[in-house]
Amino acid sequence: MNSDSHTISKMERPRFSRVMIVDDNESLLTTFAGILQEEGFAVTTCATAATALKKIAEENFGVAIVDLRLPDMQGIDLLKAFNDTGSKVRVIINTAYGEFESAKAAINHGAFAYVEKAQDPGLLVQQVHRAYQSHLESYVDNLEAAVAKRTMELSESERRYRLIVEDQTELIVRWSTNGTRIFANRAYCEYFGQSLEKVIGTSFFQTVKEEDLPAVQQKIASLSIERPVESDERRVITLNGQVRWNAWTDRAIFDEQNRIVEYQSVGRDITERKTREKRLSEKAKVAARMSLLTNREREVLGFVVQGKANKIIANELSISERTVEKHRANTMRKLNASSTAELVRISLITEEILATV
């Protein structure tokens, strides 16, 4: 790859993490922007299609979340307008109107995904990360295509390839059909806490958590000339025994007879995202359970969390201890709590949810 191509690739990468949200609902704009900023994305918000078109003409964006119905243009028409500009932005249509025809039209015009607003917001976050991963995969494809184009001599192309991938922050590793690692870039070695000498000649699969290994092996076995690339999210184990989440794209490399000769895998750490998704899911479940409580049960819960005994709660609420015990038992059942300590934990999560509303 020549120096100009390398420079362009480095300039392209920041665009991947820039997200535009187009929606005339100010509350949703603020909420989604906050969530995606916590996920590490740079977010720009627009209330109209006209503003969005002006922004995309001025800046490069990796992902655009577009409401289906905007005050000055339909979301599908904005998607078409984006396409006409030649932008590579991945468009996610986000709407409160779940209609088959609109979903079909969005996909036909190149939308990356179609998400209903009524669904778990975590699903929208996952689609944004998928779009980011899609850019990364295209980036790797373009990188390999550029290297292949310059392959006049094997030794020279290999030298250039190594120079390029050593500069990448993504984890890049090549391995043979029997699983033996034959190349790894600096980021990969540092991430797993091993020198290149320790990595070369050892199994690619030894970093995969045992419970995830069958699925990874099955995915690798499914690669073919018709479908040479697959992506997944898996847990890995570092040298110090730490378990972390990674997003990996695995590619089979073929010879002239279309036989697999080796594999290349490109990964990145997504542990923080997985932790946030788990927390978001937990909050949603707690909120749903809390909605089942009566006002009296909420009052009893508040006193229980403060550590007050049933007798004191009964006096405070002017009810019998037996009634307090009944409300307490119903609260634990509805919240699926097995102990007072669990009730306290759920109550703290509820306070955290209310604090972010």
C-alpha positions in Angstrom: 0.0 0.0 0.0 1.4 3.5 -0.8 1.7 6.2 1.7 -1.3 8.2 0.4 -3.6 5.2 0.9 -2.3 4.7 4.4 -2.9 8.4 5.2 -6.5 8.3 3.9 -7.2 5.2 6.0 -6.1 6.9 9.2 -8.2 10.0 8.3 -11.2 7.8 7.7 -11.2 6.1 11.1 -12.5 9.0 13.2 -15.6 9.3 10.9 -16.7 5.8 12.0 -17.5 6.9 15.5 -19.4 10.1 14.6 -23.1 9.7 14.9 -25.9 12.0 13.6 -29.4 11.7 15.2 -32.2 13.2 13.2 -35.5 13.5 15.2 -38.0 16.3 15.9 -38.6 14.9 19.4 -36.2 17.0 21.6 -36.5 14.6 24.6 -35.5 11.6 22.5 -32.7 13.6 20.9 -31.3 14.3 24.4 -31.8 10.8 25.7 -30.2 9.0 22.7 -27.4 11.5 22.5 -26.5 10.9 26.1 -26.6 7.1 25.8 -24.4 7.1 22.7 -21.9 9.6 24.1 -21.5 7.2 27.1 -20.8 4.5 24.5 -17.9 6.6 23.2 -19.5 8.1 20.1 -19.3 11.7 19.0 -22.9 12.8 18.6 -24.5 15.5 16.5 -28.3 16.1 16.8 -30.6 17.6 14.1 -34.3 18.4 14.4 -35.0 18.6 10.7 -33.9 17.0 7.5 -32.6 20.3 6.1 -30.2 20.6 9.0 -29.1 17.0 8.6 -28.3 17.5 4.9 -26.3 20.7 5.7 -24.4 18.8 8.4 -23.6 15.8 6.2 -22.3 18.2 3.5 -19.9 19.7 6.0 -18.7 16.7 7.9 -18.3 12.9 7.6 -20.4 10.7 9.7 -20.2 6.9 10.3 -23.8 6.4 11.4 -27.1 8.3 11.1 -30.2 7.5 13.2 -33.2 8.9 11.2 -36.8 9.3 12.4 -39.2 7.9 9.8 -41.5 11.0 9.9 -39.8 14.4 10.1 -41.5 17.8 9.9 -39.9 18.7 6.5 -39.2 15.4 4.9 -39.9 11.7 5.2 -37.1 9.6 6.6 -37.0 7.4 3.5 -36.5 10.5 1.4 -33.7 11.8 3.6 -32.1 8.4 3.2 -32.2 8.8 -0.5 -30.8 12.3 -0.3 -27.9 11.0 1.8 -27.3 8.3 -0.9 -27.3 11.0 -3.6 -24.5 12.9 -1.8 -22.2 9.9 -2.0 -21.9 9.6 1.7 -20.9 6.3 3.2 -23.0 6.9 6.3 -24.8 3.8 7.6 -28.5 4.9 8.1 -30.7 3.4 10.9 -34.4 4.2 10.5 -35.8 4.7 14.0 -39.6 5.1 14.2 -42.7 4.8 16.4 -44.6 3.6 13.4 -43.8 -0.1 12.8 -45.1 -0.7 9.3 -44.0 -3.5 7.0 -44.0 -1.4 3.9 -42.0 1.4 5.4 -39.4 -1.1 6.7 -39.3 -2.8 3.3 -38.8 0.6 1.5 -36.0 1.6 4.0 -34.1 -1.6 3.4 -34.6 -1.4 -0.4 -33.1 2.0 -0.4 -30.0 0.9 1.5 -30.9 1.5 5.2 -28.5 -0.4 7.5 -31.3 -1.3 10.0 -34.9 -0.5 10.9 -35.7 -0.2 14.7 -39.0 0.6 16.4 -38.8 3.2 19.2 -41.1 1.1 21.4 -38.4 -1.5 21.7 -35.6 -1.7 24.3 -33.2 1.2 23.6 -30.4 -1.3 24.0 -31.4 -2.7 20.6 -30.7 0.7 19.0 -27.3 0.9 20.7 -26.5 -2.6 19.4 -27.4 -1.5 15.9 -25.1 1.5 16.1 -22.3 -0.7 17.2 -23.1 -3.1 14.3 -22.9 -0.2 11.9 -19.5 0.8 13.4 -18.3 -2.8 13.1 -19.5 -2.8 9.5 -17.3 0.3 8.8 -14.4 -1.5 10.4 -14.9 -4.6 8.3 -15.0 -2.4 5.1 -11.9 -0.7 6.3 -10.1 -4.0 6.7 -11.4 -5.2 3.3 -10.1 -2.0 1.7 -6.8 -2.4 3.5 -6.4 -5.9 2.2 -7.5 -4.9 -1.4 -4.9 -2.1 -1.4 -2.2 -4.5 -0.2 -3.2 -7.1 -2.8 -3.1 -4.5 -5.5 0.5 -3.8 -4.7 1.6 -7.4 -4.5 4.2 -7.5 -7.2 6.7 -9.4 -5.1 5.7 -11.6 -2.1 8.4 -10.5 0.2 7.8 -6.8 -0.5 4.0 -7.0 -0.1 4.5 -8.9 3.2 6.9 -6.2 4.5 4.4 -3.4 3.6 1.5 -5.3 5.1 3.3 -5.7 8.4 4.3 -2.0 8.5 0.6 -1.1 8.0 -1.0 -3.4 10.5 1.6 -2.6 13.2 0.2 1.0 13.3 -3.4 -0.2 13.8 -5.0 -0.1 17.3 -7.3 -3.0 16.3 -6.1 -6.5 17.3 -4.9 -8.3 14.1 -3.8 -11.9 13.9 -3.2 -14.4 11.1 -3.3 -18.1 11.7 -3.1 -21.3 9.7 -5.8 -23.9 9.0 -4.7 -26.0 12.0 -5.1 -23.0 14.3 -1.4 -22.0 14.7 -0.8 -18.3 14.9 1.7 -17.1 12.2 1.5 -13.3 12.6 0.1 -10.8 15.1 0.4 -7.0 15.3 1.8 -5.1 18.3 -1.7 -4.2 19.6 -2.7 -7.9 19.7 0.5 -8.9 21.6 0.1 -6.1 24.1 -3.5 -6.8 24.7 -2.9 -10.5 25.5 0.3 -9.7 27.4 2.7 -11.8 25.3 5.6 -11.1 23.1 5.4 -11.9 19.4 7.8 -14.8 19.9 5.4 -16.3 22.5 2.4 -15.8 20.2 3.8 -17.3 17.0 3.5 -21.1 16.8 0.7 -21.3 19.5 -3.0 -21.9 19.1 -5.3 -19.0 18.1 -8.1 -20.7 20.1 -6.3 -20.7 23.4 -7.4 -17.1 24.1 -11.1 -18.0 23.6 -13.1 -18.7 26.8 -14.0 -22.4 27.0 -17.8 -21.8 27.0 -17.6 -19.8 23.8 -15.1 -22.1 22.0 -17.7 -24.4 20.3 -19.6 -21.5 18.7 -16.3 -19.9 17.5 -15.1 -23.2 16.0 -18.5 -23.7 14.3 -18.3 -20.2 12.8 -14.8 -20.8 11.4 -15.9 -24.1 9.9 -18.7 -22.4 8.1 -16.4 -20.0 6.2 -16.3 -20.7 2.4 -15.5 -19.0 -0.9 -19.2 -17.9 -1.1 -19.1 -16.6 2.5 -15.5 -15.9 3.5 -16.2 -13.4 6.3 -18.1 -13.7 9.6 -18.3 -11.6 12.7 -19.2 -12.3 16.3 -18.8 -11.2 19.9 -17.0 -13.5 22.2 -15.2 -13.7 25.6 -11.4 -14.0 25.7 -8.9 -14.6 28.4 -5.8 -12.5 28.8 -2.5 -13.8 30.2 -3.3 -12.7 33.7 -6.6 -14.7 33.6 -8.9 -11.6 33.1 -12.0 -12.4 31.0 -13.0 -9.6 28.5 -15.5 -9.2 25.7 -14.2 -8.8 22.1 -15.9 -8.2 18.7 -14.1 -10.2 16.1 -14.3 -10.4 12.3 -12.7 -13.6 10.9 -11.8 -13.9 7.2 -10.8 -17.0 5.3 -8.0 -16.5 2.8 -7.9 -18.7 -0.3 -5.4 -19.9 -2.9 -6.0 -20.0 -6.6 -7.8 -23.3 -6.3 -10.3 -21.7 -3.8 -8.8 -23.7 -0.9 -8.5 -22.1 2.5 -4.8 -21.5 3.2 -5.1 -19.4 6.4 -7.3 -17.0 8.3 -7.1 -13.4 9.4 -8.9 -12.1 12.4 -9.5 -8.5 13.4 -10.8 -7.7 16.9 -11.5 -4.9 19.3 -12.4 -4.8 23.0 -16.1 -4.2 23.8 -16.1 -5.0 27.5 -17.3 -1.6 28.6 -20.2 -1.8 26.2 -21.2 -5.2 27.3 -21.1 -4.1 30.9 -23.3 -1.1 30.1 -25.7 -3.2 28.1 -26.0 -5.6 31.0 -26.7 -2.7 33.4 -29.2 -1.2 31.0 -31.1 -4.5 30.8 -31.0 -4.9 34.6 -32.5 -1.4 35.0 -35.2 -2.1 32.5 -36.2 -5.3 34.4 -36.2 -3.5 37.8 -38.3 -0.7 36.4 -40.8 -3.3 35.1 -41.0 -5.0 38.4 -41.3 -1.8 40.4 -44.3 -0.9 38.2 -46.2 -3.9 39.7 -46.0 -2.5 43.3 -49.0 -0.7 44.8 -48.5 2.6 46.5 -48.7 1.0 50.0 -46.1 -1.6 49.0 -43.8 1.2 47.8 -44.2 2.9 51.2 -43.4 -0.3 53.0 -40.4 -0.9 50.8 -39.1 2.6 51.6 -39.1 1.9 55.3 -37.6 -1.6 54.8 -34.7 -0.1 52.9 -34.2 2.3 55.8 -33.8 -0.7 58.1 -37.0 -0.1 60.1 -38.6 -3.1 61.8 -42.2 -4.2 61.0 -43.5 -2.7 64.3 -42.1 0.7 63.5 -43.4 0.6 60.0 -46.9 -0.4 61.3 -46.9 2.7 63.6 -45.7 5.0 60.9 -48.4 3.8 58.4 -51.1 3.2 61.0 -51.6 -0.4 60.0 -51.1 -3.7 61.7 -47.8 -5.6 61.8 -49.5 -8.5 60.0 -50.5 -6.1 57.2 -46.9 -4.9 57.0 -45.7 -8.4 56.7 -48.2 -9.1 54.0 -47.1 -6.0 52.0 -43.4 -7.0 52.6 -44.0 -10.5 51.3 -45.8 -9.2 48.2 -43.0 -6.8 47.5 -40.3 -9.5 47.7 -42.4 -11.7 45.5 -43.1 -9.0 42.8 -39.4 -7.9 42.8 -38.1 -11.4 42.8 -36.0 -10.7 45.9 -34.9 -13.4 48.2 -33.6 -11.2 51.0 -33.7 -7.7 52.5 -30.3 -7.1 51.1 -31.7 -7.8 47.6 -34.5 -5.4 48.2 -32.0 -2.7 49.1 -30.0 -3.4 45.9 -33.1 -3.1 43.8 -34.2 0.1 45.5 -30.7 1.6 44.8 -31.1 0.7 41.1 -34.5 2.4 41.1 -33.1 5.6 42.6 -30.4 5.5 39.9 -33.1 5.1 37.2 -35.1 8.1 38.6 -31.9 10.2 38.8 -31.3 9.8 35.1 -34.9 10.6 34.0 
